[in-house]
Amino acid sequence: MGLRTEQEYLEGLRDNRTIFFRGERVPDLMEHPELRIGAEHTALDYRLAEDEGYRDLFTAVSPDTGELVSRYFLPPKGTEDLLKRREMIETSTREGSGVVLLIKEIGTDALFSLHLVAGQVDKKYGTRYLERVKKYHAECREKDLSMAVAQTDAKGDRGSLPSKQSHPDYYVHIVDRRPDGIVVRGAKAHTTGTAFVDEIIVLPTRSISEEDKDYAVAFSIPVNTPGVRLVASPFGFSGDSNYHHPVSSKHHLVETLTIFDNVFVPNERIFLAGEWDFAGTLANTFVEFHRFTAISYKPPLLDLLIGAASLIAYYNGVEKASHIREKITRLITYTETVRALTRAAAMDCNIVNGIAVPDTLTTNIAKYHFANNYHEAVRDVQDIAGALLVTGPSEADWDNEEIKADLDHYLGGRPGIPTIDRVKVINLIRDLAASDFGGYHELLAIHAEGSLEAQKITIFRGYDLLQCMQVAKKVAGIE
């Protein structure tokens, strides 16, 4: 098949998957007023691949079949491929009004990491995981499948190891081994886009010891596999009014608590099953790819904040004020630092078994810089915009002919700019920076793709302090 159409993708989501949302079972997510919006947002990936203006960027010829396939599935061979991948992610996120799609980016991050680690496991244990990974990768590529990655376990007591929890199911683990496969139980939290994909790829979340070997498990299954239940989060959806929520009424992600209740996984879909000493390796290798994805999709949201802040400053007639220029300059510097570090991570990539891995140190510095400064960026945009973000009139007020003229008369700004245009920009900023959707993004900045502490640990461990100490000793005249 090679490539699916947008309609084929959306129809494929009607497969009796088990989804709960706001306490109710969802029989058909394409008929659901909120979940349908998330599905139509992620369908943008397929729409762009069909679009003549974007086809060359989002598709490429499969080296195995000669068919046109999604470029996401082709492992990056060097800097040029990583830069192309960065461009795809940034472009699709910009087309999604600053909201990432994440139905192929994250899945292929997992596939690339599985390629690199499966061979190491095979070499030590005599398994045949790499063969399975390659076959599964080809299946995803040729069928143009969408994928979610379930990595973060529910965890329970964070101070205890998986097997020491009050019950064993806080982490996904193997509960039965059969000749034709394994049975798993447990739950993964914060799984992005699970409701809108064909496949779930499960990866370990941390390093473990031999006594926890049943928790060293990686596999893939279709979302509608018996025993899989998705509890979808309602947060980040502010409402369906285009007036009040110009972004979130049309574009938003949905995370799930992904429950595996005695789920059978056939042998050909198992990529790790008890090889405990590779659980941490696989988890960290995935992160090396996925944080590059993360820093690739951050700039479009920041560009949108810059554009909205600059526009409202102009509409308010204060664009020349020094403190406004200072704040917008700070926003530009912040955004372009993230973008430049993303490019640098691609430039300084390492080639491992034929796959280009973005530079880990630079990637984590970029992710930390984004996360550590996002709230200050939101503060600057809020400051520029003013209090009408949360004190302005409702859409119903504008529809009331009795007061509409008053609103138009009293809420104007720069002469010549229609009042409603000024209000539309204020609503855009509210949606991005002072709403449920805005709060969702502020939390994602801190916790998505790993916490601030996770990035700091990686940066500290990855920097060559010994070399710096040697330089200091030399300059100090220490033998």
Helices and strands as residue ranges (DSSP letters): H 6-12, E 19-21, E 24-25, G 29-31, H 35-42, H 44-50, H 55-58, E 59-61, E 68-70, G 71-73, H 79-95, H 105-125, H 129-143, E 147-150, G 162-164, G 168-170, E 173-178, E 181-192, G 194-196, E 199-202, G 210-215, E 217-222, E 228-232, E 255-266, G 267-269, E 270-273, G 276-278, H 279-316, H 322-347, E 350-352, E 355-357, H 360-385, H 388-391, H 395-399, H 401-410, H 419-433, H 436-447, H 452-462, H 465-476
